[in-house]
Amino acid sequence: MDQAVLHFIESAARASDVAQLNESFLHTMRGYGIGLFAAAVLDPLRLRPEHFLASNYPSHWIEHYTDRGYDKVDPVVLRSLSADQAFVWTEPQAPRPAKQLFDEAAEAGIVSGFAVPITLRNGRHSVVSVTSDLAGDEFERLMKSSGRAVQTAIYCYHDTLCDLAGIGGHRPSPIPKLEAEVLRWLAAGKSTQAIGEILCMPECAVERHVVNALERLNLTSRDHLAAEAWRRGYLSA
């Protein structure tokens, strides 16, 4: 685990309000060349200002974005509604409305970004997008080396933000010891087959532990599961 991300997870656990959490998150992201971020609940019908859970985007940009209805042509939003994997975005080869959106965003310092779509088992869609003023090629190289660490920090940020905002749902009961051990190896990037070999159990048993943990934590993504296991302290021992 990246030390900067571990430090952020510890800082996030101590945050008493959203302002403290945002400050810690931004400090961590700046270490990766990222200066702006936005977290929003996605509504398939319309993205409005109140759907932004937190952001340090210029306020005039959010107002302009929502007033112009840019969510209807924004490739990041449209992809996030159906994607289950994080992705890097840069100015696309897209129809004119999206091109205009990206040109105007660049004027606000939003040139390239890394988006993490988040879908919970209750059907709620959200996305956290972190952005930079770096050009596309340079930002893609940065994310190739740091994307996994940034993604883990984003998952932790999103879940802590939801807890502080009172929309995090119920707190699950402690997980069994063996399930925690499976998650420890999952967080280390091991496949279910490799975990089974390490723990001397059938792969189907490993898979069952992973599925149980996903259901317990109301998650759909295994990357998210690994990050949430760190955040809740299941892997700290």
KELUMLUM-442795 format. One record per residue: x, y, z of N, C-alpha, C in turn. Coordinates in steps of 0.1 Angstrom, whole numbers, padded with zeros to 4 digits, always signed. Example, Ala and Ser with C-alpha at 12.3 -4.5 7.8 and 13.67 -1.06 7.14 Angstrom:
+0132-0057+0078+0123-0045+0078+0132-0033+0078 +0128-0022+0071+0137-0011+0071+0129+0000+0079 
END
This chain:
+0008-0012+0000+0000+0000+0000+0009+0012+0000 +0005+0022-0009+0013+0035-0010+0012+0042+0004 +0023+0047+0009+0024+0053+0022+0015+0066+0023 +0015+0073+0012+0007+0086+0012-0008+0082+0013 -0012+0071+0007-0026+0067+0008-0029+0062+0022 -0020+0054+0028-0022+0049+0041-0023+0061+0051 -0015+0071+0049-0016+0083+0057-0029+0090+0055 -0034+0091+0043-0047+0097+0041-0058+0089+0048 -0058+0076+0047-0068+0067+0053-0068+0070+0068 -0057+0071+0074-0056+0075+0088-0062+0089+0091 -0058+0098+0083-0063+0112+0084-0078+0113+0083 -0083+0105+0073-0098+0105+0070-0105+0100+0082 -0100+0090+0089-0106+0084+0100-0107+0094+0112 -0098+0103+0112-0098+0114+0123-0107+0126+0119 -0111+0127+0107-0118+0139+0102-0132+0140+0109 -0134+0151+0115-0147+0153+0122-0158+0160+0113 -0154+0165+0102-0163+0171+0093-0158+0171+0079 -0167+0175+0069-0163+0174+0055-0152+0183+0052 -0151+0195+0058-0140+0204+0055-0127+0198+0058 -0126+0191+0070-0113+0185+0073-0110+0174+0064 -0120+0166+0060-0117+0155+0050-0113+0161+0037 -0119+0171+0032-0116+0177+0019-0101+0182+0019 -0097+0188+0030-0084+0194+0032-0074+0182+0031 -0076+0172+0038-0067+0160+0038-0066+0154+0024 -0078+0152+0018-0078+0146+0005-0071+0154-0006 -0073+0167-0005-0066+0176-0015-0051+0176-0013 -0047+0176+0000-0033+0175+0003-0027+0162-0003 -0034+0151-0002-0029+0139-0007-0029+0139-0023 -0039+0144-0029-0040+0145-0043-0029+0154-0049 -0026+0164-0043-0016+0173-0048-0002+0166-0049 +0000+0156-0041+0012+0148-0042+0013+0140-0055 +0001+0139-0062+0000+0132-0075-0002+0141-0086 +0000+0154-0084-0002+0164-0095-0016+0167-0098 -0025+0165-0088-0039+0168-0090-0043+0179-0081 -0051+0189-0086-0054+0201-0078-0069+0203-0076 -0078+0196-0084-0092+0198-0083-0099+0185-0082 -0111+0185-0076-0118+0173-0075-0133+0176-0074 -0141+0166-0077-0156+0167-0075-0161+0153-0072 -0171+0153-0063-0178+0141-0060-0193+0144-0061 -0200+0135-0069-0214+0138-0072-0222+0125-0073 -0234+0126-0068-0244+0115-0070-0249+0117-0084 -0250+0107-0092-0254+0108-0106-0269+0104-0108 -0276+0113-0114-0290+0111-0117-0291+0110-0132 -0296+0099-0137-0297+0097-0152-0305+0108-0159 -0314+0115-0151-0322+0126-0158-0315+0139-0158 -0308+0143-0148-0301+0156-0148-0292+0157-0136 -0280+0163-0139-0270+0166-0128-0272+0181-0124 -0276+0183-0112-0278+0196-0107-0268+0200-0096 -0267+0213-0092-0257+0217-0082-0258+0209-0069 -0271+0206-0065-0273+0199-0052-0268+0185-0053 -0265+0179-0065-0260+0166-0066-0245+0165-0063 -0238+0176-0062-0224+0176-0059-0223+0175-0044 -0217+0164-0039-0215+0161-0025-0204+0170-0020 -0194+0172-0028-0182+0180-0024-0174+0183-0037 -0168+0195-0037-0160+0199-0048-0152+0211-0045 -0140+0212-0051-0133+0225-0050-0132+0231-0064 -0141+0227-0074-0142+0233-0087-0146+0248-0084 -0141+0257-0093-0146+0271-0092-0162+0271-0092 -0168+0278-0083-0182+0278-0082-0189+0283-0095 -0182+0292-0102-0188+0297-0114-0188+0287-0125 -0179+0277-0124-0178+0266-0134-0190+0257-0132 -0193+0253-0119-0204+0244-0116-0217+0250-0121 -0219+0263-0118-0231+0270-0122-0232+0270-0137 -0221+0273-0144-0221+0273-0158-0224+0259-0164 -0218+0249-0158-0219+0236-0163-0234+0231-0162 -0240+0233-0150-0254+0229-0148-0264+0237-0156 -0261+0250-0157-0270+0259-0164-0271+0255-0179 -0259+0251-0184-0258+0248-0199-0263+0233-0201 -0266+0226-0190-0270+0212-0192-0259+0203-0198 -0246+0206-0194-0235+0199-0200-0234+0184-0196 -0242+0181-0185-0241+0166-0181-0247+0158-0192 -0255+0163-0201-0262+0155-0212-0252+0152-0223 -0241+0159-0223-0231+0156-0234-0217+0153-0228 -0216+0154-0215-0203+0151-0208-0199+0137-0209 -0188+0133-0217-0185+0119-0218-0181+0113-0205 -0176+0121-0195-0172+0115-0182-0185+0111-0174 -0195+0119-0174-0208+0115-0168-0214+0104-0175 -0215+0104-0188-0222+0094-0195-0215+0080-0193 -0202+0080-0194-0195+0068-0192-0196+0063-0177 -0196+0072-0168-0197+0068-0154-0210+0062-0150 -0221+0065-0157-0234+0059-0154-0234+0044-0157 -0225+0039-0166-0225+0025-0169-0212+0018-0167 -0202+0025-0164-0188+0019-0162-0187+0013-0148 -0179+0003-0147-0176-0002-0134-0160-0002-0131 -0153+0005-0140-0139+0006-0138-0135+0021-0139 -0124+0024-0131-0119+0038-0132-0113+0040-0146 -0113+0053-0150-0107+0056-0163-0101+0070-0163 -0091+0072-0171-0085+0085-0174-0093+0092-0185 -0095+0105-0184-0102+0112-0194-0094+0124-0198 -0094+0127-0211-0087+0139-0216-0097+0144-0227 -0093+0155-0233-0102+0161-0243-0105+0151-0254 -0117+0148-0256-0121+0137-0266-0122+0141-0280 -0121+0132-0289-0125+0134-0303-0140+0132-0303 -0147+0142-0300-0161+0141-0298-0169+0151-0306 -0183+0150-0307-0191+0160-0314-0189+0174-0307 -0193+0183-0314-0190+0197-0310-0195+0201-0296 -0207+0197-0292-0211+0200-0278-0201+0196-0267 -0195+0184-0268-0186+0179-0259-0172+0186-0260 -0169+0189-0273-0156+0196-0275-0157+0210-0269 -0169+0217-0270-0171+0230-0264-0170+0229-0249 -0176+0219-0243-0175+0216-0229-0160+0215-0224 -0152+0207-0231-0138+0205-0227-0130+0218-0229 -0133+0225-0239-0126+0238-0241-0129+0248-0230 -0141+0249-0226-0145+0258-0215-0140+0253-0202 -0140+0240-0200-0134+0234-0187-0119+0237-0186 -0112+0237-0197-0098+0239-0197-0095+0254-0192 -0104+0263-0195-0103+0277-0191-0104+0278-0176 -0111+0268-0169-0112+0268-0155-0101+0259-0148 -0092+0255-0156-0081+0247-0151-0083+0232-0151 -0094+0228-0157-0098+0213-0158-0094+0208-0171 -0083+0202-0173-0078+0198-0186-0078+0183-0187 -0074+0175-0177-0074+0161-0178-0078+0156-0164 -0083+0143-0164-0088+0138-0151-0088+0123-0150 -0091+0119-0138-0092+0104-0135-0105+0102-0128 -0115+0095-0134-0128+0093-0128-0130+0079-0122 -0136+0078-0111-0139+0065-0104-0154+0064-0103 -0161+0057-0111-0175+0055-0110-0177+0045-0098 -0188+0048-0090-0191+0040-0079-0206+0036-0079 -0208+0023-0079-0222+0018-0079-0224+0010-0067 -0233+0013-0059-0236+0005-0047-0247-0005-0050 -0249-0015-0041-0259-0025-0044-0273-0020-0043 -0275-0008-0036-0288-0002-0035-0292+0005-0048 -0282+0005-0058-0285+0011-0071-0280+0025-0073 -0275+0031-0062-0271+0045-0063-0258+0046-0071 -0257+0055-0080-0245+0058-0088-0239+0071-0084 -0226+0071-0083-0219+0083-0080-0206+0083-0087 -0199+0094-0087-0185+0094-0093-0177+0104-0086 -0164+0101-0084-0154+0110-0079-0145+0112-0091 -0143+0125-0095-0134+0128-0106-0123+0138-0100 -0111+0134-0102-0100+0143-0098-0093+0148-0111 -0089+0161-0111-0085+0167-0123-0072+0175-0122 -0066+0177-0133-0053+0184-0134-0052+0193-0146 -0043+0202-0145-0041+0211-0157-0030+0205-0166 -0025+0193-0163-0015+0186-0171-0022+0182-0184 -0014+0183-0195-0018+0178-0208-0021+0163-0208 -0029+0159-0217-0034+0145-0217-0023+0134-0217 -0013+0135-0225-0002+0125-0225+0005+0125-0212 +0008+0136-0207+0016+0137-0194+0007+0131-0183 -0006+0135-0183-0014+0130-0172-0016+0115-0173 -0018+0110-0185-0019+0095-0187-0007+0088-0181 +0005+0093-0184+0017+0087-0179+0017+0087-0163 +0013+0098-0158+0012+0099-0143+0003+0089-0137 -0009+0087-0143-0019+0078-0138-0015+0063-0141 -0007+0061-0151-0002+0047-0153+0007+0043-0141 +0014+0052-0135+0023+0048-0124+0015+0050-0110 +0006+0059-0110+0000+0062-0097-0015+0060-0096 -0021+0055-0107-0036+0054-0107-0042+0045-0097 -0035+0034-0094-0041+0024-0084-0041+0031-0070 -0030+0038-0066-0030+0045-0053-0041+0056-0053 -0042+0064-0063-0052+0074-0064-0066+0068-0063 -0068+0057-0070-0081+0051-0069-0085+0046-0055 -0075+0040-0048-0078+0036-0034-0081+0048-0025 -0074+0059-0027-0077+0071-0019-0090+0077-0022 -0094+0076-0035-0107+0081-0039-0119+0073-0033 -0117+0060-0033-0127+0051-0026-0129+0055-0012 -0117+0056-0005-0118+0060+0009-0124+0073+0011 -0121+0083+0003-0126+0096+0004-0141+0096+0002 -0146+0089-0008-0160+0088-0011-0168+0082+0001 -0163+0071+0006-0171+0064+0017-0171+0072+0030 -0159+0079+0033-0159+0087+0045-0168+0099+0043 -0168+0105+0031-0176+0116+0028-0191+0113+0030 -0195+0101+0025-0209+0097+0027-0212+0095+0042 -0203+0089+0049-0205+0088+0064-0207+0101+0071 -0198+0111+0067-0199+0124+0074-0212+0131+0070 -0216+0129+0057-0228+0135+0052-0241+0128+0056 -0240+0117+0063-0251+0110+0068-0258+0102+0058 -0251+0098+0047-0258+0090+0036-0250+0077+0034 -0242+0073+0044-0234+0061+0043-0241+0048+0046 -0253+0049+0050-0260+0036+0053-0256+0030+0067 -0261+0018+0069-0258+0011+0082-0243+0007+0083 -0238+0007+0095-0224+0002+0096-0224-0013+0098 -0217-0020+0089-0218-0035+0090-0211-0040+0102 -0215-0053+0105-0209-0059+0117-0194-0063+0113 -0186-0066+0123-0172-0070+0121-0172-0083+0112 -0162-0084+0104-0161-0096+0095-0154-0107+0101 -0157-0119+0097-0149-0131+0103-0134-0130+0100 -0126-0137+0108-0112-0136+0106-0107-0141+0093 -0113-0152+0088-0109-0158+0076-0113-0149+0064 -0124-0143+0065-0128-0133+0055-0119-0121+0054 -0114-0117+0065-0105-0106+0066-0091-0110+0060 -0088-0123+0062-0075-0127+0056-0076-0128+0041 -0088-0132+0036-0090-0132+0021-0089-0118+0016 -0095-0108+0023-0095-0094+0018-0081-0089+0019 -0073-0093+0028-0059-0088+0029-0051-0092+0016 -0053-0104+0011-0046-0108-0001-0053-0102-0013 -0066-0100-0013-0072-0093-0024-0067-0079-0025 -0065-0072-0014-0060-0058-0014-0045-0058-0019 -0038-0069-0018-0025-0070-0023-0024-0073-0037 -0036-0074-0044-0036-0076-0058-0036-0091-0063 -0038-0100-0053-0038-0114-0057-0052-0119-0063 -0051-0128-0072-0063-0134-0078-0070-0144-0068 -0082-0147-0070-0089-0157-0061-0081-0171-0062 -0076-0174-0074-0069-0187-0075-0056-0186-0066 -0049-0175-0067-0037-0173-0059-0040-0173-0044 -0051-0166-0040-0054-0166-0026-0057-0180-0021 -0065-0188-0029-0068-0201-0025-0055-0209-0023 -0045-0208-0031-0033-0215-0029-0025-0210-0017 -0026-0197-0014-0019-0192-0002-0025-0197+0011 -0039-0197+0011-0046-0200+0023-0051-0215+0023 -0047-0223+0013-0050-0237+0013-0065-0239+0013 -0072-0233+0004-0086-0235+0004-0090-0235-0011 -0102-0241-0015-0106-0241-0028-0109-0227-0033 -0107-0225-0046-0110-0211-0052-0124-0208-0050 -0133-0217-0051-0147-0214-0049-0150-0209-0035 -0143-0214-0025-0144-0209-0011-0139-0194-0010 -0128-0192-0017-0123-0178-0017-0134-0169-0023 -0139-0173-0035-0149-0165-0042-0161-0162-0033 -0165-0172-0025-0177-0171-0016-0174-0160-0005 -0162-0160+0000-0158-0150+0010-0158-0136+0004 -0154-0135-0008-0154-0122-0015-0168-0117-0017 -0176-0126-0022-0190-0122-0025-0197-0118-0012 -0195-0126-0001-0201-0123+0012-0197-0109+0017 -0184-0106+0015-0179-0093+0019-0185-0082+0011 -0186-0084-0002-0193-0074-0011-0207-0071-0006 -0214-0082-0003-0228-0080+0001-0229-0073+0015 -0220-0077+0024-0219-0072+0037-0217-0056+0037 -0209-0052+0028-0205-0038+0027-0213-0030+0016 -0222-0037+0010-0231-0030+0000-0223-0025-0012 -0213-0033-0016-0204-0028-0027-0206-0038-0039 -0201-0033-0051-0202-0041-0063-0188-0043-0069 -0178-0035-0065-0165-0035-0071-0155-0042-0062 -0146-0050-0067-0136-0057-0058-0125-0047-0054 -0122-0038-0063-0112-0027-0060-0118-0019-0048 -0131-0015-0049-0137-0008-0039-0137-0016-0026 -0140-0028-0027-0140-0037-0015-0126-0037-0008 -0115-0038-0016-0102-0038-0010-0099-0025-0002 -0103-0014-0009-0101+0000-0003-0109+0001+0010 -0122-0004+0009-0131-0002+0021-0126-0011+0033 -0120-0022+0030-0114-0031+0040-0103-0023+0047 -0094-0016+0040-0084-0008+0046-0090+0003+0055 -0100+0010+0049-0107+0021+0056-0113+0017+0069 -0119+0005+0069-0126+0001+0081-0117-0006+0091 -0104-0007+0088-0094-0012+0097-0094-0027+0097 -0100-0034+0088-0100-0049+0087-0086-0054+0084 -0077-0046+0078-0064-0050+0073-0053-0044+0081 -0056-0037+0092-0046-0029+0098-0037-0037+0108 -0042-0049+0112-0035-0057+0122-0023-0063+0115 
END
